[in-house]
Amino acid sequence: MSEKQTSPSGTLHFFGGKMTVSWLKQGVIPLSPGLPLAQPFAQPVSANARSVQPVSAEALEGEWQRQYEALPAAVKGLLSFEHFRAQSGELASSIRTAAREREYGRTPSYDLGRLAKARVARLFPSALSYLAWRDLAEGFSGLAVAMLSRHASLASQEGRPALLAPVQYGGEHRYQVTALNPFPGLLLDHPACADNQEWRLLMPESTAPVRPGPEGVSQPVLPIQRGLITGLYWSVNTPEETVAEIRQLVARDMRFRSVALGKVVPDPGRWQLQLQPVRTS
């Protein structure tokens, strides 16, 4: 299997470090926080850039007048507009900010709080993704988990919404929350990553199942149902003890009994990767 070939239709791969085996023993795939994937683009216009936009005298005076007129009648009876206009500090700053927004329009932005509540599984169509092995599998020392993209585990279930969708590269900002964009910013990436052809499984943290991790810290997860996993692959820097754990898992756990095993290694003839099948017995 050469790097230029694609994986079988309907197969996606999760990449993780050697601790991924501990999650597999629990019958789950760990989900990652979503917010880091949206940086640094989640705030395309910085607060500092907005704050230095000049505000015209007309816009500022009009905002003072609007805010004064909005005061209760009892307050206006005790405070003239001139005295209100002479206020400084936090009130003056907020009025200047409001005047700037009225003059230039409110700059759209991503809801960082919403992004912080998203959990993600990053999935790739090829088991030979160099960047995934380097960055997500901790320098070729972890493993790749092949799974069926159309399996029910990756679809929404009652009480546990989920969306599996492809990443778009270099697209325009899309801030609106929709059924196909539940966490704006998490289905976009830089054009330099386009060769990854990445898919992402998105879930709200509040409805994702939680399991204790290998280091004792609980984490949202994706439960593995029978038939989801089709292959487990390691690479050149995967520790022998991790490979042994993978073999034991396949031998003892019915959820993994029929999965294919393999080792991803450098192609001897070119600067690419290849998958060498490994016997399960």
PyMOL commands that set and color helices and strands:
alter all, ss='L'
color gray80, all
select helices_A, chain A and resi 20-25+35-38+47-51+57-69+73-78+81-85+90-104+112-116+130-136+152-154+191-196+240-252+254-256
alter helices_A, ss='H'
color red, helices_A
select strands_A, chain A and resi 11-16+28-30+32-33+118-124+143-148+163-166+168-169+188-189+199-204+210-212+218-223+229-235+260-266+273-278
alter strands_A, ss='S'
color yellow, strands_A
deselect
rebuild
show_as cartoon
